[in-house]
């Protein structure tokens, strides 16, 4: 036989609010992960990833590798990541 459990209405509302919040965060994380799989990036996405300004990205597009599609620049994610890892120095730990 199953027992009966009584909850305060306020506690149920708090729990439901927390569940909604968790669902929204999960949807945001899913969207972020999905965007990471996209092979091509816009200028603003490259700027956000590298933390350089959009002007820097436009001025240095040849260093990154790019394609002009209908007047819009597109960058391969793997090329941008390779550029950022180029000449990366790791200090020796003692």
C-alpha positions in Angstrom: 0.0 0.0 0.0 1.3 3.5 -0.8 1.2 6.2 1.8 -0.1 9.7 1.4 2.4 12.6 1.5 1.3 16.1 2.1 3.4 19.1 0.9 2.9 22.7 1.6 1.6 24.5 -1.5 4.4 27.0 -1.3 7.0 24.2 -1.3 5.4 22.7 -4.4 5.5 26.1 -6.2 9.1 26.5 -5.3 9.9 23.0 -6.6 8.1 23.7 -9.8 9.9 27.0 -10.3 13.2 25.3 -9.7 12.3 22.6 -12.3 11.4 25.3 -14.8 14.7 27.0 -14.2 16.6 23.8 -14.6 14.8 23.1 -17.9 15.6 26.5 -19.2 19.3 26.1 -18.3 19.4 22.6 -20.0 17.9 24.1 -23.1 20.5 26.9 -23.1 23.3 24.4 -22.7 21.9 22.2 -25.5 21.8 25.2 -27.8 25.4 26.1 -26.9 26.6 22.5 -27.5 24.8 22.4 -30.8 26.4 25.7 -31.9 29.9 24.2 -31.1 29.2 21.5 -33.7 28.6 24.1 -36.5 31.7 24.1 -38.8 31.4 27.7 -39.9 31.4 30.8 -37.8 30.4 34.4 -38.3 32.6 37.4 -37.5 30.8 38.0 -34.2 31.1 34.3 -33.3 34.8 34.4 -34.0 35.2 37.6 -31.9 33.3 35.9 -29.0 35.4 32.8 -29.2 38.8 34.6 -29.4 37.8 37.5 -27.3 39.2 39.8 -30.0 37.0 42.6 -31.4 35.1 42.1 -34.6 37.3 44.8 -36.2 40.4 42.7 -35.3 38.8 39.6 -36.8 38.0 41.5 -40.1 41.5 43.0 -40.2 43.1 39.6 -39.6 40.8 37.4 -41.7 43.7 36.3 -43.9 45.6 34.9 -40.9 42.5 33.0 -39.8 41.3 31.8 -43.2 37.9 32.8 -44.4 35.3 32.6 -47.1 33.2 35.5 -48.4 29.6 34.3 -48.8 27.3 37.0 -50.3 29.3 39.8 -48.7 29.5 38.0 -45.3 32.6 36.5 -43.9 32.6 32.9 -42.7 35.4 31.2 -40.8 36.0 27.5 -40.2 35.9 26.7 -36.5 38.8 24.4 -36.8 40.9 27.0 -38.5 40.2 29.6 -35.8 41.0 27.1 -33.1 44.2 26.1 -34.9 45.2 29.8 -35.1 44.6 30.3 -31.3 46.7 27.2 -30.5 49.5 28.3 -32.8 52.8 29.1 -31.0 51.0 28.4 -27.6 53.6 28.2 -24.9 53.2 26.0 -21.8 55.5 26.8 -18.9 57.4 23.9 -17.3 56.2 23.1 -13.9 58.7 22.3 -11.2 
